[in-house]
């Protein structure tokens, strides 16, 4: 299996977990398990890609051929944080729209 695809799957799964953890940590922005997961998956993919682009050579080396523990941790961190951040942003926007309606 292609290491770049494996990295993306790790980012998406980590994003879903991060989104659900953020929802559980703050009930004010919780969207429910399904939407926490959806927002987390999208955020995980975006966050993981941004982190990979920012870290440059190490990430490019991992994407180019090998999966070492450092690259896996990087993908988990980027995906989890990205998922949590995007889910929180969506939750805040949802709450702001509900208050104005």
C-alpha positions in Angstrom: 0.0 0.0 0.0 1.2 3.5 -0.8 2.7 5.3 2.2 1.0 8.6 1.2 -2.4 6.9 1.3 -1.6 5.3 4.7 -0.6 8.8 6.0 -3.9 10.2 4.8 -5.9 7.4 6.4 -4.1 8.0 9.7 -4.8 11.8 9.4 -8.5 11.2 8.8 -9.0 8.7 11.6 -7.0 11.0 14.0 -9.2 13.9 12.9 -12.4 12.0 13.7 -11.0 11.2 17.1 -9.8 14.8 17.7 -13.2 16.1 16.7 -15.0 13.8 19.1 -12.6 14.6 21.9 -13.1 18.4 21.3 -16.9 17.9 21.4 -16.7 15.8 24.6 -14.4 18.4 26.2 -16.8 21.3 25.5 -20.5 20.6 25.5 -21.1 24.2 24.2 -19.6 23.3 20.8 -20.6 19.7 20.7 -22.3 18.8 17.4 -23.1 15.2 18.2 -21.0 12.1 17.4 -21.7 12.0 13.7 -21.0 15.7 13.0 -18.1 15.8 15.4 -16.6 13.0 13.3 -17.4 14.6 9.9 -15.9 17.9 10.9 -13.0 16.1 12.5 -12.3 14.0 9.4 -12.3 17.1 7.2 -10.1 19.0 9.7 -7.8 16.1 10.1 -7.2 15.8 6.4 -6.6 19.6 6.1 -4.5 19.8 9.3 -2.4 16.8 8.5 -1.6 18.2 5.0 -0.7 21.6 6.4 1.6 20.1 9.0 3.2 17.9 6.4 3.8 21.0 4.2 5.2 23.0 7.1 7.6 20.4 8.3 9.0 19.9 4.8 11.8 17.5 4.4 11.0 15.0 7.1 7.4 14.7 6.0 8.4 14.5 2.3 10.8 11.7 3.2 8.1 9.8 5.0 5.6 10.4 2.1 8.2 9.3 -0.4 8.8 5.8 0.9 9.0 4.9 4.5 6.7 4.8 7.5 8.7 5.3 10.6 7.3 6.1 14.1 8.1 9.8 13.7 6.0 10.2 10.6 3.1 8.2 12.1 3.2 10.5 15.2 3.3 13.5 13.0 0.3 12.3 11.1 -1.6 11.5 14.3 -0.8 14.9 15.8 -1.6 16.9 12.7 -4.8 15.0 12.1 -6.0 15.1 15.7 -5.3 18.8 16.2 -6.7 19.7 12.8 -9.9 17.8 13.5 -10.3 19.3 16.9 -9.8 22.8 15.7 -12.1 22.6 12.7 -14.8 20.9 14.8 -14.5 23.7 17.4 -14.8 26.4 14.7 -17.9 24.8 13.2 -19.4 24.4 16.7 -18.8 28.1 17.5 -20.3 29.2 14.2 -23.3 27.0 14.7 -23.9 28.4 18.2 -23.5 32.0 16.9 -26.0 31.4 14.1 -28.5 29.8 16.6 -28.3 32.8 18.9 -28.8 35.3 16.1 -31.9 33.4 14.7 
